[in-house]
Amino acid sequence: MKLTGKGVTPTILEGLREIERRAKRSALRGLRGKVRLELDLEGTRR
């Protein structure tokens, strides 16, 4: 609560959102090297 300057409920909600964000990033890191991605750089730059 000291860091956010908010009450108990908003602080807990923000903490839960941060836990969710970290879990998603971790899941994406787990896919590293397993997903084949081919991009057409010229096509994406247009």
Backbone as XML, in Angstrom:
<?xml version="1.0"?>
<chain id="A" units="angstrom">
  <residue number="1" name="MET">
    <atom name="N" x="0.832" y="-1.182" z="0.000"/>
    <atom name="CA" x="0.000" y="0.000" z="0.000"/>
    <atom name="C" x="0.877" y="1.246" z="0.000"/>
  </residue>
  <residue number="2" name="LYS">
    <atom name="N" x="2.045" y="1.162" z="0.629"/>
    <atom name="CA" x="2.947" y="2.308" z="0.643"/>
    <atom name="C" x="3.423" y="2.640" z="-0.763"/>
  </residue>
  <residue number="3" name="LEU">
    <atom name="N" x="3.679" y="1.601" z="-1.565"/>
    <atom name="CA" x="4.175" y="1.825" z="-2.930"/>
    <atom name="C" x="3.109" y="2.384" z="-3.854"/>
  </residue>
  <residue number="4" name="THR">
    <atom name="N" x="1.899" y="1.880" z="-3.734"/>
    <atom name="CA" x="0.844" y="2.303" z="-4.664"/>
    <atom name="C" x="0.134" y="3.570" z="-4.210"/>
  </residue>
  <residue number="5" name="GLY">
    <atom name="N" x="0.132" y="3.819" z="-2.896"/>
    <atom name="CA" x="-0.593" y="4.968" z="-2.380"/>
    <atom name="C" x="-2.098" y="4.772" z="-2.432"/>
  </residue>
  <residue number="6" name="LYS">
    <atom name="N" x="-2.531" y="3.522" z="-2.580"/>
    <atom name="CA" x="-3.950" y="3.216" z="-2.687"/>
    <atom name="C" x="-4.375" y="2.380" z="-1.492"/>
  </residue>
  <residue number="7" name="GLY">
    <atom name="N" x="-5.645" y="2.085" z="-1.418"/>
    <atom name="CA" x="-6.198" y="1.292" z="-0.325"/>
    <atom name="C" x="-5.899" y="-0.188" z="-0.487"/>
  </residue>
  <residue number="8" name="VAL">
    <atom name="N" x="-6.469" y="-0.965" z="0.407"/>
    <atom name="CA" x="-6.213" y="-2.396" z="0.440"/>
    <atom name="C" x="-6.704" y="-3.087" z="-0.835"/>
  </residue>
  <residue number="9" name="THR">
    <atom name="N" x="-7.945" y="-2.875" z="-1.212"/>
    <atom name="CA" x="-8.519" y="-3.571" z="-2.365"/>
    <atom name="C" x="-7.784" y="-3.241" z="-3.669"/>
  </residue>
  <residue number="10" name="PRO">
    <atom name="N" x="-7.556" y="-1.967" z="-3.986"/>
    <atom name="CA" x="-6.822" y="-1.670" z="-5.223"/>
    <atom name="C" x="-5.399" y="-2.236" z="-5.213"/>
  </residue>
  <residue number="11" name="THR">
    <atom name="N" x="-4.765" y="-2.266" z="-4.049"/>
    <atom name="CA" x="-3.418" y="-2.807" z="-3.952"/>
    <atom name="C" x="-3.420" y="-4.307" z="-4.226"/>
  </residue>
  <residue number="12" name="ILE">
    <atom name="N" x="-4.379" y="-5.018" z="-3.656"/>
    <atom name="CA" x="-4.479" y="-6.460" z="-3.882"/>
    <atom name="C" x="-4.786" y="-6.753" z="-5.342"/>
  </residue>
  <residue number="13" name="LEU">
    <atom name="N" x="-5.691" y="-5.987" z="-5.941"/>
    <atom name="CA" x="-6.033" y="-6.195" z="-7.352"/>
    <atom name="C" x="-4.817" y="-5.964" z="-8.245"/>
  </residue>
  <residue number="14" name="GLU">
    <atom name="N" x="-4.057" y="-4.933" z="-7.968"/>
    <atom name="CA" x="-2.854" y="-4.647" z="-8.750"/>
    <atom name="C" x="-1.831" y="-5.767" z="-8.590"/>
  </residue>
  <residue number="15" name="GLY">
    <atom name="N" x="-1.700" y="-6.286" z="-7.394"/>
    <atom name="CA" x="-0.789" y="-7.398" z="-7.156"/>
    <atom name="C" x="-1.207" y="-8.642" z="-7.928"/>
  </residue>
  <residue number="16" name="LEU">
    <atom name="N" x="-2.494" y="-8.930" z="-7.966"/>
    <atom name="CA" x="-2.998" y="-10.083" z="-8.722"/>
    <atom name="C" x="-2.768" y="-9.898" z="-10.218"/>
  </residue>
  <residue number="17" name="ARG">
    <atom name="N" x="-2.933" y="-8.692" z="-10.701"/>
    <atom name="CA" x="-2.674" y="-8.417" z="-12.125"/>
    <atom name="C" x="-1.196" y="-8.636" z="-12.445"/>
  </residue>
  <residue number="18" name="GLU">
    <atom name="N" x="-0.329" y="-8.220" z="-11.536"/>
    <atom name="CA" x="1.103" y="-8.406" z="-11.749"/>
    <atom name="C" x="1.463" y="-9.889" z="-11.759"/>
  </residue>
  <residue number="19" name="ILE">
    <atom name="N" x="0.866" y="-10.673" z="-10.889"/>
    <atom name="CA" x="1.104" y="-12.119" z="-10.880"/>
    <atom name="C" x="0.673" y="-12.727" z="-12.203"/>
  </residue>
  <residue number="20" name="GLU">
    <atom name="N" x="-0.464" y="-12.288" z="-12.729"/>
    <atom name="CA" x="-0.955" y="-12.792" z="-14.014"/>
    <atom name="C" x="-0.003" y="-12.412" z="-15.148"/>
  </residue>
  <residue number="21" name="ARG">
    <atom name="N" x="0.481" y="-11.155" z="-15.147"/>
    <atom name="CA" x="1.423" y="-10.711" z="-16.182"/>
    <atom name="C" x="2.695" y="-11.552" z="-16.146"/>
  </residue>
  <residue number="22" name="ARG">
    <atom name="N" x="3.210" y="-11.822" z="-14.955"/>
    <atom name="CA" x="4.432" y="-12.622" z="-14.829"/>
    <atom name="C" x="4.214" y="-14.046" z="-15.321"/>
  </residue>
  <residue number="23" name="ALA">
    <atom name="N" x="3.060" y="-14.620" z="-15.022"/>
    <atom name="CA" x="2.760" y="-15.978" z="-15.476"/>
    <atom name="C" x="2.696" y="-16.031" z="-17.004"/>
  </residue>
  <residue number="24" name="LYS">
    <atom name="N" x="2.112" y="-15.030" z="-17.625"/>
    <atom name="CA" x="2.031" y="-14.989" z="-19.083"/>
    <atom name="C" x="3.414" y="-14.860" z="-19.704"/>
  </residue>
  <residue number="25" name="ARG">
    <atom name="N" x="4.261" y="-14.001" z="-19.131"/>
    <atom name="CA" x="5.618" y="-13.853" z="-19.654"/>
    <atom name="C" x="6.390" y="-15.164" z="-19.508"/>
  </residue>
  <residue number="26" name="SER">
    <atom name="N" x="6.217" y="-15.823" z="-18.396"/>
    <atom name="CA" x="6.893" y="-17.096" z="-18.163"/>
    <atom name="C" x="6.446" y="-18.145" z="-19.175"/>
  </residue>
  <residue number="27" name="ALA">
    <atom name="N" x="5.152" y="-18.189" z="-19.448"/>
    <atom name="CA" x="4.621" y="-19.132" z="-20.433"/>
    <atom name="C" x="5.192" y="-18.845" z="-21.814"/>
  </residue>
  <residue number="28" name="LEU">
    <atom name="N" x="5.319" y="-17.575" z="-22.167"/>
    <atom name="CA" x="5.889" y="-17.217" z="-23.468"/>
    <atom name="C" x="7.356" y="-17.614" z="-23.546"/>
  </residue>
  <residue number="29" name="ARG">
    <atom name="N" x="8.104" y="-17.423" z="-22.460"/>
    <atom name="CA" x="9.505" y="-17.835" z="-22.442"/>
    <atom name="C" x="9.619" y="-19.351" z="-22.604"/>
  </residue>
  <residue number="30" name="GLY">
    <atom name="N" x="8.648" y="-20.089" z="-22.098"/>
    <atom name="CA" x="8.647" y="-21.539" z="-22.239"/>
    <atom name="C" x="8.497" y="-21.990" z="-23.680"/>
  </residue>
  <residue number="31" name="LEU">
    <atom name="N" x="7.943" y="-21.150" z="-24.525"/>
    <atom name="CA" x="7.766" y="-21.476" z="-25.942"/>
    <atom name="C" x="9.005" y="-21.160" z="-26.774"/>
  </residue>
  <residue number="32" name="ARG">
    <atom name="N" x="9.997" y="-20.567" z="-26.162"/>
    <atom name="CA" x="11.198" y="-20.147" z="-26.883"/>
    <atom name="C" x="11.822" y="-21.336" z="-27.622"/>
  </residue>
  <residue number="33" name="GLY">
    <atom name="N" x="12.002" y="-21.153" z="-28.910"/>
    <atom name="CA" x="12.594" y="-22.186" z="-29.744"/>
    <atom name="C" x="11.625" y="-23.265" z="-30.199"/>
  </residue>
  <residue number="34" name="LYS">
    <atom name="N" x="10.379" y="-23.194" z="-29.802"/>
    <atom name="CA" x="9.410" y="-24.223" z="-30.150"/>
    <atom name="C" x="8.415" y="-23.763" z="-31.207"/>
  </residue>
  <residue number="35" name="VAL">
    <atom name="N" x="8.347" y="-22.475" z="-31.435"/>
    <atom name="CA" x="7.395" y="-21.932" z="-32.400"/>
    <atom name="C" x="8.171" y="-21.468" z="-33.625"/>
  </residue>
  <residue number="36" name="ARG">
    <atom name="N" x="7.808" y="-22.017" z="-34.753"/>
    <atom name="CA" x="8.466" y="-21.631" z="-36.007"/>
    <atom name="C" x="7.752" y="-20.400" z="-36.553"/>
  </residue>
  <residue number="37" name="LEU">
    <atom name="N" x="8.477" y="-19.330" z="-36.756"/>
    <atom name="CA" x="7.890" y="-18.080" z="-37.221"/>
    <atom name="C" x="8.658" y="-17.579" z="-38.433"/>
  </residue>
  <residue number="38" name="GLU">
    <atom name="N" x="7.943" y="-17.408" z="-39.509"/>
    <atom name="CA" x="8.557" y="-16.872" z="-40.724"/>
    <atom name="C" x="7.838" y="-15.589" z="-41.095"/>
  </residue>
  <residue number="39" name="LEU">
    <atom name="N" x="8.605" y="-14.526" z="-41.214"/>
    <atom name="CA" x="8.036" y="-13.222" z="-41.540"/>
    <atom name="C" x="8.602" y="-12.708" z="-42.851"/>
  </residue>
  <residue number="40" name="ASP">
    <atom name="N" x="7.773" y="-12.026" z="-43.575"/>
    <atom name="CA" x="8.208" y="-11.305" z="-44.751"/>
    <atom name="C" x="8.455" y="-9.864" z="-44.293"/>
  </residue>
  <residue number="41" name="LEU">
    <atom name="N" x="9.702" y="-9.517" z="-44.048"/>
    <atom name="CA" x="10.013" y="-8.198" z="-43.488"/>
    <atom name="C" x="9.551" y="-7.069" z="-44.398"/>
  </residue>
  <residue number="42" name="GLU">
    <atom name="N" x="9.718" y="-7.230" z="-45.694"/>
    <atom name="CA" x="9.283" y="-6.186" z="-46.601"/>
    <atom name="C" x="7.770" y="-5.986" z="-46.534"/>
  </residue>
  <residue number="43" name="GLY">
    <atom name="N" x="7.038" y="-7.073" z="-46.446"/>
    <atom name="CA" x="5.583" y="-6.995" z="-46.378"/>
    <atom name="C" x="5.091" y="-6.388" z="-45.081"/>
  </residue>
  <residue number="44" name="THR">
    <atom name="N" x="5.776" y="-6.664" z="-43.978"/>
    <atom name="CA" x="5.342" y="-6.129" z="-42.707"/>
    <atom name="C" x="5.704" y="-4.670" z="-42.528"/>
  </residue>
  <residue number="45" name="ARG">
    <atom name="N" x="6.665" y="-4.207" z="-43.276"/>
    <atom name="CA" x="7.078" y="-2.795" z="-43.167"/>
    <atom name="C" x="6.154" y="-1.852" z="-43.938"/>
  </residue>
  <residue number="46" name="ARG">
    <atom name="N" x="5.301" y="-2.389" z="-44.779"/>
    <atom name="CA" x="4.407" y="-1.546" z="-45.564"/>
    <atom name="C" x="3.207" y="-1.148" z="-44.799"/>
  </residue>
</chain>
